[in-house]
Amino acid sequence: MSRGLPLLHRRRILLSGAIGGITCAAVVVGAAMAGQDGSGDASASTKAASAISCPAVAGSLPEIPAEAQAEVDRNLALLDTQLAEANKRLSTSQGEGGPNFVQNAILGPLADKRKSTLDRIAISIGRRAEKPAGLDALAECTLSDGGAGAGSDTGAGGEAGGAASPTAAASQPAEEQGGGADQGGGADQGGGAGAGSGQTINCPDVASGIGDVPAAAQAEVDRNIALLQTQLDEANKRLASSAGEGGPNFVQNAILGPLKDKRASTIDRIELSISRQGSTAPSGLDALAGCSLASG
């Protein structure tokens, strides 16, 4: 008996330890699985909770001349395409870039594209009737909770009530400010090099492709030529200050693409200012909107 009791006691201790070990292992595994499920749900909810909403445009347009209807419809459809592409980019870029990535690489470029498209809508109407004013205020979009894709610009949808939301952090460049001039020699000359890369952005020369400008349009053309240079300077400044940001397509998506859209809009205004005076607008200027990187 004296030796049996210690043996039985040892067996009880071993059995209790085994049961305790199994229980602890079960708790750890369960907690890990719960954590994984929770993080997955959180990640999924993050993607589902954020969508880009843009102000409705169609409801803000005046009566559209029949001759302009097709072109206006094409540009309204383009606004929808731009929004869908931006929301797709938002859903596939989780974790990319720094804290300002969404603003710099998605919302900012989207605002620039929308502004260019809104300008084309205003121009197409203005060729045949009074040009609508105030459409620029509908260019900027914001992140909103819930729903994928926000409202359609082809209808009265958009953000709740069809009203423009507060401006996103990316403000459009001073579109009507002067400063500088389009340089000759086949390319605009901009300041600022890509940090450590020795690269700058070069753009085709627009001034030399315009030809004769009616006297009544000269001031407006000059303002827009100066604006092209301002846009280029700002893009080169962005290039110099954004080294290391984003992925391999960051420069194209966040700098060169938006710059092209701004230039296309400005070139459209140059053509319109000339055609308003009864002169034939220069052709082929749209081909000068795109810019490229060059070694400094």
Steps between C-alpha positions, in 0.01 A plus 500: 500500500779737590646470149159482321378836615790699356468309172128578478572859590758526224256358250240757597753780461602376155137465392414850624802644319402333174143627522625848583740497205225394260268772632766771459579385148130513410470852639807619305380345173151642549638847570721485193209396280283773647774754437534390140124513448486842663784644296356358182162649579666831587692498175191414302294763679772758432482430130120491504461808719692739277376609161548816298201729457484778243247781455235439235553697181207429269249674725711816503509543123275747316293402200741333258488596131417206278830538313694462825297217654713211374825659614356587841371144542842360415665717763238417764569132433871574532441647845343169602794309356747719689313442826484123447873488425580705811291272722673196349837659571387571857400138559822355357750736664448419868822562689682679217691823547499731798221674692420730206501228236123496437490878465809529282460192282120460475284796609730771364541345153126424489419868569734605218342255255150610595592866462630437151185307409275769651688760296427301184132482591489877556689561176273277292192683632670841473564451128125505436344675802595683815786318669396359841687647796603342826556144382856508639349484848383146423847367417617384840392176666530359851512170684170392645386207713320203351392409153724438206537758234281790612263677266487515123564826320265403221204531733395719787697285743835570650542581861198527721275771368717545193699771673870552478684372804768694683815527301747218528841597627649520153422844367523551131793717397437872464335450164464864422833623630771606265871463546755396244437425139503201272857468387599434143751252369253213486447458874381700798786559738415432864697534821557235762661162453391167634679460832819307441387395154608798290164481322261775400170506316507630144185595308449578129495867410145626442557867416677423175213277386225759538568719199329838455286608793215753458572821689183461705616157621864583563473577872311181577740291292796658681345421838459135406849476354632631833279248682665215309833608643355528851365146472840374387681677784262350754542152352880528517475619860282198580751273327785640709314468831352151451809285458432153640123537521258242363571207273671469162217686321478785750653769275271408211184472711554789740700751295521444122140383457342790690733745323383372163136549603566857615683583180221352286248719679717811457558424131124463456455850642758639259315347206165629626628854552618510137185343354278747689643778287394332179843359418575137436640338812845348452491124447718237657567680826352213701801291401718741700333428834716204605838554668789271583798463733838607374846496654589836644 
